[in-house]
Amino acid sequence: MSGKRDIIACDILFEWLLRRGDTALILAHRVSGWCGHAPALEEDIALANITLDLIGQARLWLGYAGEVEGKGRGENELACSALSGSPGARNTANRAVQERHRCGCST
């Protein structure tokens, strides 16, 4: 019985670590969009530093998730895997790409 609990605990920990890593990565991406738009240089540098901190957090969480999983996957393979693994996220991403092409946006 204890072995099954350990497996479940590892699965729960792995999912939690994935979500923490994905959240930090997405926040870093969103904050990076504000770089270069701050009214003062100090604020712009602060935004860039926050982005770098969030990327570091994402690497930490995803790297630890790879260790917990034990399949040899690293942070690059696990990045946004919780999001891209769900059918709803894939459908939303596909709709966003289609809408971008429909309106004539280049990127």
MIKEDO-703169 format. One record per residue (C-alpha): residue number from 1; residue in one letter; x, y, z; chain. Coordinates in Angstrom, 1 decimal, always signed. Each point is the difference from the previous one (the first is absolute). Example, Ala and Ser with C-alpha at 12.3 -4.5 7.8 and 13.67 -1.06 7.14 Angstrom:
NODE     i   aa     east    north       up   ch
NODE     1    A    +12.3     -4.5     +7.8    A
NODE     2    S     +1.4     +3.4     -0.7    A
This chain:
NODE     i   aa     east    north       up   ch
NODE     1    M     +0.0     +0.0     +0.0    A
NODE     2    S     +2.9     +2.4     +0.8    A
NODE     3    G     +1.5     -0.5     -3.5    A
NODE     4    K     -3.2     +1.1     -1.7    A
NODE     5    R     -0.3     +3.0     +2.2    A
NODE     6    D     +3.6     +0.9     -0.9    A
NODE     7    I     -0.8     -0.2     -3.7    A
NODE     8    I     -3.1     +2.1     +0.4    A
NODE     9    A     +2.0     +2.6     +2.1    A
NODE    10    C     +2.7     +0.1     -2.7    A
NODE    11    D     -2.7     +0.5     -2.7    A
NODE    12    I     -1.6     +2.8     +2.0    A
NODE    13    L     +3.3     +1.7     +0.6    A
NODE    14    F     +1.0     -0.3     -3.7    A
NODE    15    E     -3.3     +1.6     -1.1    A
NODE    16    W     +0.5     +2.8     +2.6    A
NODE    17    L     +3.5     +0.6     -1.1    A
NODE    18    L     -1.1     +0.1     -3.7    A
NODE    19    R     -2.6     +2.6     +0.8    A
NODE    20    R     +2.4     +2.1     +2.0    A
NODE    21    G     +2.5     -0.1     -2.8    A
NODE    22    D     -2.5     +0.8     -2.7    A
NODE    23    T     -1.5     +2.9     +2.0    A
NODE    24    A     +3.5     +1.5     +0.5    A
NODE    25    L     +0.8     -0.4     -3.7    A
NODE    26    I     -3.3     +1.5     -1.2    A
NODE    27    L     +0.4     +2.9     +2.4    A
NODE    28    A     +3.5     +0.6     -1.2    A
NODE    29    H     -1.2     +0.1     -3.6    A
NODE    30    R     -2.8     +2.5     +0.9    A
NODE    31    V     +2.3     +2.3     +2.0    A
NODE    32    S     +2.6     -0.1     -2.8    A
NODE    33    G     -2.5     +1.6     -2.3    A
NODE    34    W     +0.1     +3.1     +2.2    A
NODE    35    C     +3.8     +0.3     -0.3    A
NODE    36    G     +0.9     +3.1     -2.0    A
NODE    37    H     -3.3     +1.8     +0.8    A
NODE    38    A     +0.6     +1.3     +3.5    A
NODE    39    P     +0.1     +3.8     +0.4    A
NODE    40    A     +3.4     -0.1     +1.8    A
NODE    41    L     +3.1     -2.0     -0.6    A
NODE    42    E     +0.1     -1.3     +3.6    A
NODE    43    E     -3.5     -1.4     -0.4    A
NODE    44    D     +0.9     -1.6     -3.3    A
NODE    45    I     +3.1     -1.7     +1.5    A
NODE    46    A     -2.1     -1.2     +3.0    A
NODE    47    L     -2.5     -1.6     -2.4    A
NODE    48    A     +2.8     -1.8     -1.8    A
NODE    49    N     +1.4     -1.2     +3.3    A
NODE    50    I     -3.4     -1.3     +1.1    A
NODE    51    T     -0.3     -1.9     -3.2    A
NODE    52    L     +3.4     -1.6     +0.5    A
NODE    53    D     -1.0     -0.9     +3.6    A
NODE    54    L     -3.2     -1.7     -1.3    A
NODE    55    I     +1.9     -1.9     -2.6    A
NODE    56    G     +2.4     -1.2     +2.7    A
NODE    57    Q     -2.9     -1.1     +2.1    A
NODE    58    A     -1.5     -1.9     -3.0    A
NODE    59    R     +3.3     -1.8     -0.6    A
NODE    60    L     +0.2     -0.9     +3.7    A
NODE    61    W     -3.6     -1.4     +0.2    A
NODE    62    L     +0.2     -1.8     -3.3    A
NODE    63    G     +3.4     -1.5     +0.7    A
NODE    64    Y     -1.2     -1.3     +3.3    A
NODE    65    A     -3.1     -1.4     -1.7    A
NODE    66    G     +2.2     -1.9     -2.4    A
NODE    67    E     +1.9     -1.5     +2.9    A
NODE    68    V     -3.2     -1.0     +1.8    A
NODE    69    E     -1.4     -1.5     -3.2    A
NODE    70    G     +3.2     -2.1     -0.5    A
NODE    71    K     -0.3     -0.4     -3.8    A
NODE    72    G     +3.0     +2.1     -0.8    A
NODE    73    R     -1.9     +2.9     -1.4    A
NODE    74    G     +1.4     +3.5     +0.7    A
NODE    75    E     -1.5     +3.4     +0.4    A
NODE    76    N     -0.1     +0.6     -3.8    A
NODE    77    E     -2.1     -3.1     -0.6    A
NODE    78    L     -2.4     +0.8     +2.9    A
NODE    79    A     -0.5     +3.7     -0.7    A
NODE    80    C     -3.7     +0.6     -0.5    A
NODE    81    S     -0.7     -3.7     -0.2    A
NODE    82    A     -2.9     +0.4     +2.5    A
NODE    83    L     -1.6     +2.5     -2.3    A
NODE    84    S     +0.8     -1.6     -3.4    A
NODE    85    G     -1.2     -3.4     +1.3    A
NODE    86    S     -3.6     +1.1     +0.4    A
NODE    87    P     -2.4     -0.1     -2.9    A
NODE    88    G     -1.5     +3.3     +1.0    A
NODE    89    A     +3.3     +1.8     -0.1    A
NODE    90    R     +0.8     -1.4     -3.4    A
NODE    91    N     -3.4     +1.1     -1.3    A
NODE    92    T     +0.4     +3.5     +1.5    A
NODE    93    A     +3.5     +0.3     -1.6    A
NODE    94    N     -1.3     -1.2     -3.3    A
NODE    95    R     -2.8     +2.5     +0.0    A
NODE    96    A     +2.4     +2.8     +0.9    A
NODE    97    V     +2.2     -0.8     -2.9    A
NODE    98    Q     -2.9     -0.3     -2.4    A
NODE    99    E     -1.3     +3.4     +1.2    A
NODE   100    R     +3.4     +1.6     -0.5    A
NODE   101    H     +0.1     -1.3     -3.6    A
NODE   102    R     -3.6     +1.1     -0.6    A
NODE   103    C     +0.6     +3.6     +1.0    A
NODE   104    G     +3.2     +0.2     -2.0    A
NODE   105    C     +2.5     +0.2     +2.9    A
NODE   106    S     +3.5     -1.1     -1.0    A
NODE   107    T     +1.0     -1.5     +3.3    A
